[in-house]
Amino acid sequence: MTLLSSMDAARYVVDALERAGVRHVVVAPGSRSAPLVYALAEAEADNRLASHVRIDERVAGFTALGLALGTGEAAAVVTTSGTAVGNLLPAVMEANHAGVPLVVLSADRPEELRGTGANQTTVQLDIFGEHVRFATDVPAGTDPSSAVATALTAALGRLPGIPAGPVQVNLAFRDPLTPALDGSEWERLLPVVDAPETPSMDDGGPTSQVPGATAAAGDGDGAAAAAAAANAIAAAIPDAALPGTSHRTVVVAGHGAGPEAEFFARLLGLPLLAEPSSNARFGPNAIGPYRFLLERFGPDSGQPIQRVVVFGRPTLSRQVSALLARTDLERALFVPAPVPWFEAGRRTELVLTQWGQLLGFAGRGPDGWLAAWQAAAADAEHALDGMLEGVGTGHPDDRPTGLATARALWRTAQRDHGSNLVLGSSNPVRDADLAARPTPDNHITVHSNRGLAGIDGTIATATGIALVTDRPTRVLLGDVTFLHDTGALNLGATEARPALQIVVLNDGGGGIFTLLEHGRLAEAPGYAAAVERFFGTPHTADIGALAAAFGWGHVLVRTTAELARALAAPVEGPVIVEVAAAGRDGLRALHARIAAALGS
């Protein structure tokens, strides 16, 4: 059998990616992966796909994750051998639990070098364990086409009963790792080699437009996605199928629920409790500060909840977790297709897969049921407005709180029509869950890494989303989340610069622990210092200096008025809006006052 050269094998890999519809590949530098890099450069010169370069493999992995989220298609990431592969684990874990088609192309040493102590050689196959849908080893010199095709089939969720998710193709390459220099191969790269002189950082770098950028995984304006979902559901549910029975049912829309949840709630006259990243937080049935209203409809109230219908994956509040744990309620989880985030038999809800089943379970809302929730929500929103506009915040210097920032950013993004909003884990996504007022229609696409809800990779994920959708993208995250991913600010001089606005809520450390049990301990003198050091993790990082170091714009915001002006500016290039937020020491008291004002 004739062995393929490393370059030919790499070209077969790229051909297989292209046939499967992969349009974006993120490359981290390295030697053993060089054949893939040159093959990708050839393909990019022919406008067959787009490559993105990141020097940090962890950043590369999350950038590819963002590209996949932004397109709704598979995206690939290329690494060299050794520890480089291990650095992809956080992104692979997130892709696993979020069901994102991420393709890992890990370069490796050939068989004869494995186990010999050769440099950068380790056991790479199955390094991701159960976090990948499929993993295979391609020996050096063999045709990788079938392996790549099978991997893409698995990644896209096209194997029976298996949801979409990450895969690994481990590719061994022998020397030589570069194209021949006799002109027979090298001239294929001339369109790249002869590219115009690299723009300087002072000129803003390359534009945000990248080959293969698209206005859709939706069209950016969520109203169109909502209309499409409504039409699809209406076609699947004849009028005769609408239930005649009524129940005091609530619809919980967790992460990834989609606009179908909104239409379903509206169709049956049911209150909708939608997390921000559900992309269902809109319409007349959406209840904004729902987590503080659940007690009003508890078992001892005049109108207790009887049934719960769940779309997507709720993860944000203990109140909803407690609701779903109640065995005195009838609860159903709608799962029309396989999902990666729970194992069969491990959920306590009734799992339903058909619209007809779900309609019969939920029933119509009885007279006055939705109206009672809407009236409670209106009162709560009015009280929340007063709290967030400075009344009772305890901060006379008008420093923005996280809740006020989230409310303002949500309002600005919805007003712009067609933008992306990325919410960091920890407090920001929870601030939005409480403070983001539902709108009549949805005009944004909301993303958040809720597969494992880690804070790592948030900037890189948002960068991938911004580049591939070619739409303005805003990010809300905390200072610790920001510092965790500062490597993602390092955009190479030849790389496209996204239309990205990062809003960093800087309160000098980790604020979420203040709202958990640790916050209560911090009020005790014997624990205060330990809680602040080990959970608050205070820092003195100069975010403005970091922005300057990486060539990003920077705006420092100290008041709510300055925040409004900063958010009103168009999102045209990579810029960091640093919000000098109200201190963490008042956060617990603020939330307690809000809970009291909203009647919880």
C-alpha positions in Angstrom: 0.0 0.0 0.0 1.3 3.4 -1.0 1.5 5.8 2.0 0.3 9.3 1.6 2.6 12.2 2.3 1.7 14.3 5.3 0.7 17.2 3.0 -1.7 15.0 0.9 -3.2 13.5 4.0 -3.8 17.1 5.4 -5.4 18.1 2.1 -7.8 15.2 2.4 -8.7 16.4 5.9 -9.5 19.8 4.6 -11.5 18.4 1.6 -13.6 16.3 4.0 -14.2 19.3 6.2 -15.4 21.3 3.2 -17.7 18.5 2.0 -19.3 18.4 5.4 -20.0 22.1 5.4 -17.3 23.3 7.8 -16.5 26.9 6.9 -14.4 28.0 9.9 -11.3 26.6 11.4 -9.2 28.0 14.3 -5.5 27.3 14.3 -3.1 27.5 17.2 0.6 27.5 16.1 2.8 24.4 16.3 5.1 22.2 14.3 3.5 18.8 14.1 0.2 20.4 12.8 2.1 22.2 10.0 0.6 20.0 7.2 -2.9 21.0 8.3 -1.9 24.6 8.5 -0.5 24.7 4.9 -3.5 22.8 3.6 -5.9 25.3 5.3 -3.9 28.2 3.9 -4.3 26.7 0.4 -8.1 26.3 0.9 -8.4 29.9 2.3 -6.5 31.2 -0.7 -9.2 29.5 -2.9 -12.0 31.0 -0.7 -13.1 27.5 0.3 -13.1 28.3 4.1 -11.9 30.8 6.6 -9.0 30.3 9.1 -8.5 32.2 12.4 -5.3 32.2 14.3 -4.9 32.3 18.1 -1.7 31.7 19.9 -3.3 30.2 23.0 -5.0 26.8 22.5 -7.6 27.4 25.2 -8.6 30.6 23.6 -8.6 28.8 20.2 -11.0 26.2 21.5 -13.5 28.7 22.9 -13.2 30.8 19.7 -14.1 27.8 17.7 -17.0 27.2 20.1 -18.2 30.7 19.4 -17.9 30.2 15.7 -20.1 27.1 15.9 -22.6 28.9 18.1 -22.7 31.9 15.7 -23.3 29.8 12.6 -25.2 26.9 14.0 -22.8 24.7 12.1 -19.7 22.7 13.0 -16.4 24.5 13.5 -12.9 23.0 13.9 -9.9 23.7 15.9 -6.3 22.6 15.1 -3.6 22.0 17.6 -0.1 20.6 17.6 0.8 17.6 19.8 1.4 17.4 23.5 0.0 19.8 26.1 -1.6 21.8 23.3 -4.3 19.2 23.1 -4.9 19.2 26.8 -5.6 22.9 26.7 -8.7 22.3 24.7 -10.4 20.3 27.4 -12.4 23.3 28.9 -13.9 24.2 25.5 -14.6 20.5 24.8 -16.4 20.0 28.1 -18.6 23.1 27.5 -19.3 21.9 23.9 -20.3 18.5 25.3 -22.8 19.7 27.8 -24.1 22.4 25.5 -24.4 20.2 22.5 -22.1 22.3 20.2 -20.5 20.6 17.1 -16.8 21.3 17.8 -14.3 19.3 15.8 -10.9 18.8 17.4 -8.1 18.1 14.9 -5.1 17.1 17.0 -1.8 16.5 15.3 0.3 13.7 16.7 3.6 11.9 16.3 3.6 8.7 14.2 3.2 5.3 15.8 7.0 4.6 15.8 7.6 7.6 18.1 4.9 7.0 20.6 6.0 5.6 24.0 9.7 6.3 23.2 10.1 9.5 25.1 10.0 11.5 21.9 9.5 15.3 22.4 5.9 16.4 22.8 4.6 12.9 22.6 1.9 11.6 25.0 -1.4 9.6 24.8 -3.7 11.9 22.9 -6.5 9.6 21.7 -9.4 9.6 24.1 -7.8 12.4 26.1 -11.3 14.0 26.3 -12.9 10.8 27.5 -16.7 10.8 27.6 -16.8 14.4 26.7 -16.6 13.7 22.9 -19.2 11.9 20.8 -16.5 10.2 18.7 -12.7 9.9 18.8 -10.4 8.1 16.4 -6.8 7.8 15.6 -5.6 8.2 12.0 -2.2 6.5 11.4 0.4 8.5 9.5 0.3 8.0 5.8 -3.3 6.8 5.6 -6.3 8.4 4.1 -8.2 10.3 6.8 -11.3 11.1 4.7 -13.6 8.5 6.2 -12.5 9.2 9.8 -13.2 13.0 9.3 -16.6 12.3 7.6 -17.7 10.0 10.4 -16.6 12.5 13.0 -18.6 15.2 11.4 -21.7 13.0 11.2 -21.4 12.4 15.0 -20.6 16.1 15.7 -23.7 17.3 13.9 -26.0 14.9 15.8 -26.7 12.7 12.8 -26.2 9.4 14.5 -29.4 7.9 15.9 -30.2 8.9 19.4 -27.0 10.9 19.9 -27.1 14.7 20.3 -24.7 17.0 18.5 -21.4 17.7 20.3 -17.6 17.7 20.2 -15.5 15.0 18.4 -11.7 14.3 18.1 -9.8 13.2 15.1 -6.2 12.5 16.2 -4.0 12.8 13.1 -0.4 11.4 13.0 2.0 13.0 10.6 5.5 12.0 9.6 8.3 14.3 8.3 8.4 16.2 6.0 5.7 18.4 7.5 5.9 21.2 4.9 5.1 21.5 1.2 7.9 20.9 -1.3 9.9 23.9 -2.1 10.5 23.1 -5.8 7.5 25.0 -6.9 5.2 22.1 -7.4 3.3 22.8 -4.2 4.5 26.1 -2.8 3.0 28.2 -5.6 -0.4 27.2 -4.4 0.1 29.5 -1.4 1.1 32.6 -3.5 -2.2 34.4 -3.0 -1.6 34.2 0.8 2.1 35.0 0.7 1.6 38.0 -1.6 -1.2 39.5 0.5 -1.1 43.3 1.1 1.1 44.7 3.8 -0.3 44.0 7.3 -2.4 46.9 8.6 -0.9 48.5 11.7 -2.7 48.4 15.0 -3.1 52.2 14.8 -5.2 51.7 11.7 -7.5 49.4 13.6 -6.3 46.2 12.0 -8.2 44.2 9.4 -12.0 44.6 9.2 -14.4 42.4 11.0 -15.7 40.8 7.8 -14.3 37.3 7.4 -14.9 34.8 4.6 -18.0 32.8 5.3 -19.5 35.3 7.8 -23.2 35.0 7.9 -26.1 36.9 9.2 -27.7 33.7 10.5 -27.9 31.2 13.0 -31.3 33.0 12.9 -31.1 36.3 11.1 -29.9 38.2 14.1 -33.3 39.8 14.7 -35.0 37.4 17.0 -38.5 38.5 15.8 -38.0 36.6 12.6 -36.9 33.4 14.5 -39.9 33.7 16.7 -42.2 34.0 13.7 -40.7 31.0 12.1 -41.0 29.0 15.3 -44.7 30.0 15.7 -45.5 29.0 12.1 -43.8 25.6 12.5 -45.6 24.8 15.8 -48.9 26.0 14.4 -48.5 23.7 11.4 -47.8 20.8 13.7 -50.8 21.5 16.0 -54.3 21.6 14.4 -56.9 23.8 16.2 -58.8 20.6 17.1 -55.8 19.5 19.2 -55.9 22.4 21.6 -56.9 21.2 25.0 -60.2 21.8 26.5 -59.0 21.3 30.1 -57.4 24.0 32.1 -54.6 23.9 34.7 -52.6 26.6 36.6 -49.5 25.8 34.6 -46.3 27.8 34.3 -43.9 27.5 31.4 -40.2 27.5 32.4 -37.8 28.4 29.6 -34.2 27.5 30.4 -31.1 27.9 28.4 -31.6 27.1 24.7 -35.4 26.8 24.9 -35.9 28.9 21.9 -38.9 31.0 20.8 -41.0 27.9 20.7 -41.5 28.3 24.4 -42.9 31.8 24.0 -45.3 30.7 21.4 -46.5 27.7 23.4 -47.1 29.9 26.5 -49.0 32.5 24.4 -51.0 29.8 22.7 -52.4 28.4 25.9 -52.5 31.6 28.0 -49.8 30.6 30.5 -47.2 32.7 32.3 -43.7 32.3 30.9 -40.7 32.2 33.2 -37.8 32.6 30.7 -34.1 32.9 31.4 -32.1 35.4 29.3 -30.3 32.8 27.2 -33.5 30.9 26.5 -34.1 33.4 23.7 -37.8 33.2 24.7 -37.8 36.2 27.1 -40.3 38.3 25.2 -44.0 38.6 24.5 -47.0 39.4 26.6 -46.7 36.3 28.8 -43.1 36.8 29.8 -42.7 37.5 33.5 -39.4 39.4 34.2 -38.6 39.1 37.9 -40.3 35.7 38.2 -38.0 34.2 40.7 -39.2 36.6 43.4 -42.8 36.0 42.5 -43.0 32.3 42.8 -43.9 32.4 46.5 -47.0 34.4 45.7 -48.2 31.4 43.8 -46.9 28.8 46.2 -48.9 26.0 47.8 -50.4 28.2 50.6 -51.6 31.0 48.2 -55.0 31.4 46.7 -53.8 30.5 43.3 -51.1 27.8 43.7 -49.2 26.5 40.7 -50.5 23.1 39.7 -48.2 22.1 36.8 -44.9 23.0 35.3 -43.8 22.7 31.7 -40.0 22.9 31.0 -38.3 23.9 27.8 -34.5 23.9 27.6 -32.3 23.7 30.6 -33.0 26.0 33.6 -29.8 26.6 35.6 -29.9 30.1 37.1 -31.9 30.3 40.3 -32.5 28.3 43.4 -36.1 29.3 43.3 -36.7 27.6 40.0 -34.6 24.6 41.2 -36.9 24.3 44.2 -40.0 24.6 42.0 -38.8 21.7 39.8 -37.9 19.6 42.9 -41.5 19.8 44.3 -43.0 16.3 44.2 -46.5 17.8 44.9 -46.5 19.3 41.4 -47.0 17.6 38.1 -43.9 18.5 36.0 -43.1 17.8 32.3 -39.8 18.3 30.4 -40.2 18.7 26.7 -37.4 17.1 24.8 -38.3 16.7 21.1 -34.8 15.7 20.1 -31.8 14.1 22.0 -30.0 16.5 24.3 -26.6 16.1 26.0 -27.2 17.6 29.4 -29.0 14.8 31.2 -29.0 11.0 31.2 -32.1 8.9 30.7 -33.8 8.2 34.0 -32.0 11.0 35.9 -34.7 13.7 35.6 -37.7 13.6 37.9 -40.0 15.3 35.4 -42.2 13.4 32.9 -40.2 13.5 29.7 -42.4 14.3 26.7 -41.3 14.3 23.0 -44.4 15.3 21.0 -46.4 18.5 20.8 -49.7 16.7 21.3 -48.5 15.2 24.5 -47.3 18.5 25.8 -50.6 20.3 25.0 -52.6 17.7 26.8 -50.4 17.9 29.8 -50.3 21.7 30.1 -53.9 22.5 29.4 -55.1 26.1 28.9 -54.6 28.7 31.6 -57.8 29.2 33.6 -59.5 32.6 33.7 -57.4 35.1 35.6 -54.3 32.9 35.9 -52.1 34.8 33.4 -53.6 38.2 34.4 -52.6 37.5 38.1 -49.0 36.9 37.0 -48.9 39.9 34.7 -50.2 42.2 37.5 -47.6 40.9 40.0 -44.9 41.4 37.3 -46.0 45.0 36.6 -45.8 45.8 40.3 -42.4 44.1 40.7 -41.0 45.9 37.6 -42.1 49.3 39.0 -40.5 48.5 42.4 -37.3 47.3 40.6 -37.1 50.5 38.6 -37.1 52.5 41.8 -34.4 50.3 43.3 -32.1 50.3 40.3 -32.5 54.0 39.5 -30.7 54.9 42.8 -33.5 54.8 45.3 -32.3 52.7 48.2 -29.1 51.4 46.6 -27.0 52.7 49.4 -24.5 54.3 46.9 -25.0 58.1 46.8 -22.1 58.5 44.4 -24.3 57.0 41.7 -22.0 54.1 40.9 -23.8 51.6 38.7 -24.8 48.2 40.2 -24.6 45.0 38.3 -28.4 44.8 38.1 -28.7 48.4 36.7 -25.9 47.6 34.2 -27.7 44.5 33.0 -31.0 46.3 32.7 -29.5 49.1 30.7 -27.5 46.8 28.4 -30.5 44.5 27.7 -32.6 47.6 26.8 -29.8 49.0 24.5 -29.2 45.7 22.7 -33.0 45.2 22.1 -33.3 48.7 20.7 -30.5 48.1 18.2 -32.3 45.3 16.4 -30.2 42.4 15.1 -27.2 42.4 17.5 -25.8 39.6 19.7 -25.6 39.7 23.5 -23.2 37.3 25.3 -23.7 37.0 29.1 -20.9 35.8 31.3 -21.6 33.1 33.9 -21.6 34.0 37.6 -23.5 37.2 38.5 -24.0 38.9 35.1 -26.4 36.3 33.6 -28.2 36.2 36.9 -28.4 40.0 37.0 -30.0 39.9 33.5 -32.4 37.2 34.7 -33.7 39.5 37.3 -33.3 42.9 35.7 -33.8 42.4 31.9 -37.3 43.6 31.3 -39.1 41.4 28.7 -39.9 43.2 25.4 -42.9 42.7 23.1 -40.7 41.2 20.4 -37.2 39.8 20.6 -34.6 41.6 18.5 -31.4 40.0 19.8 -29.7 36.7 19.9 -28.5 35.8 23.4 -25.6 33.5 24.1 -24.1 32.2 27.3 -21.8 29.3 28.1 -24.3 27.4 30.2 -23.2 23.9 29.3 -21.0 23.8 32.3 -21.4 27.5 33.3 -17.7 28.1 33.6 -16.3 31.6 33.5 -13.4 30.6 31.3 -13.4 31.4 27.6 -16.1 34.0 27.6 -14.3 36.6 25.6 -13.0 34.1 23.1 -16.5 32.6 22.6 -17.9 36.1 22.1 -15.2 36.9 19.6 -16.1 33.8 17.5 -19.8 34.8 17.6 -19.0 38.4 16.5 -16.7 37.4 13.7 -18.9 34.7 12.1 -22.3 36.6 12.3 -20.8 39.9 11.2 -23.1 41.6 13.6 -22.4 43.9 16.5 -21.9 41.9 19.7 -22.0 43.0 23.3 -20.7 41.1 26.2 -21.5 41.5 29.9 -19.1 39.9 32.3 -17.5 40.4 35.7 -13.9 41.4 36.3 -12.8 37.9 37.4 -14.3 36.4 34.3 -12.6 39.1 32.2 -9.2 38.5 33.8 -9.6 34.7 33.3 -9.7 35.2 29.5 -7.4 38.2 28.8 -5.4 36.0 26.4 -8.4 36.3 24.1 -7.7 40.0 23.7 -4.6 39.1 21.8 -5.7 39.3 18.2 -2.9 38.9 15.8 -2.1 41.8 13.5 -3.3 39.8 10.5 -6.5 38.6 12.1 -10.0 40.2 11.6 -11.0 42.5 14.5 -14.6 41.9 15.6 -17.3 44.5 16.2 -17.3 43.7 19.9 -18.1 45.7 23.0 -17.1 44.1 26.3 -18.8 45.6 29.3 -16.8 44.6 32.4 -18.4 45.1 35.8 -15.4 45.8 37.9 -16.1 45.5 41.6 -12.6 44.4 42.5 -13.2 40.7 42.8 -15.8 37.9 42.7 -19.2 39.1 43.7 -21.3 36.0 43.4 -20.1 34.5 46.6 -21.4 37.5 48.4 -24.9 36.3 47.5 -24.4 32.7 48.5 -23.9 31.3 52.0 -20.4 32.7 52.1 -21.8 36.2 52.2 -23.5 35.4 55.5 -20.2 34.0 56.8 -18.4 37.2 55.7 -20.5 39.1 58.1 -19.0 37.2 61.0 -15.7 38.7 62.2 -14.1 35.2 62.5 -14.7 34.4 58.8 -14.7 37.8 57.1 -11.0 37.8 56.2 -11.0 34.2 54.9 -14.1 34.7 52.8 -12.7 37.9 51.2 -9.3 36.3 50.5 -10.4 32.9 49.2 -13.8 33.7 47.6 -13.7 37.4 47.0 -10.3 37.1 45.4 -9.6 40.9 45.4 -7.3 42.2 42.7 -5.7 45.5 41.6 -5.5 44.8 37.9 -5.5 47.8 35.6 -8.1 47.0 33.0 -7.3 50.1 31.0 -3.7 49.2 30.8 -4.6 45.7 29.6 -6.8 47.1 26.9 -4.0 49.4 25.7 -1.5 46.5 25.8 -3.6 44.5 23.4 -4.7 47.5 21.2 -8.3 47.6 22.3 -10.3 50.7 23.0 -11.2 51.5 26.6 -13.9 53.6 28.2 -14.1 54.0 32.0 -17.6 54.5 33.4 -18.1 55.8 36.9 -21.8 56.8 36.9 -25.1 55.7 35.5 -25.1 58.7 33.2 -21.7 57.8 31.8 -22.9 54.2 31.4 -25.9 55.3 29.3 -23.5 57.4 27.0 -21.1 54.5 26.6 -23.8 52.0 25.7 -25.3 54.4 23.2 -22.1 54.5 21.2 -22.2 52.3 18.1 -20.4 49.0 18.3 -17.8 49.4 15.6 -14.6 47.7 16.8 -13.2 45.9 19.8 -13.7 48.1 22.8 -13.8 47.5 26.6 -16.3 49.5 28.7 -15.1 49.2 32.2 -17.9 49.9 34.8 -16.4 51.0 38.1 -19.3 49.3 39.9 -20.7 49.7 43.4 -18.7 47.7 45.9 -19.3 44.1 46.7 -19.8 44.9 50.3 -23.3 46.3 49.6 -24.4 43.6 47.2 -26.0 41.3 49.7 -28.0 44.1 51.3 -29.2 45.4 47.9 -30.5 42.0 46.9 -32.2 41.6 50.3 -34.0 45.0 49.8 -35.1 44.0 46.3 -36.5 40.7 47.5 -38.4 42.6 50.2 -39.7 45.2 47.8 -40.8 42.6 45.3 -42.7 40.7 48.0 -40.6 37.5 48.3 
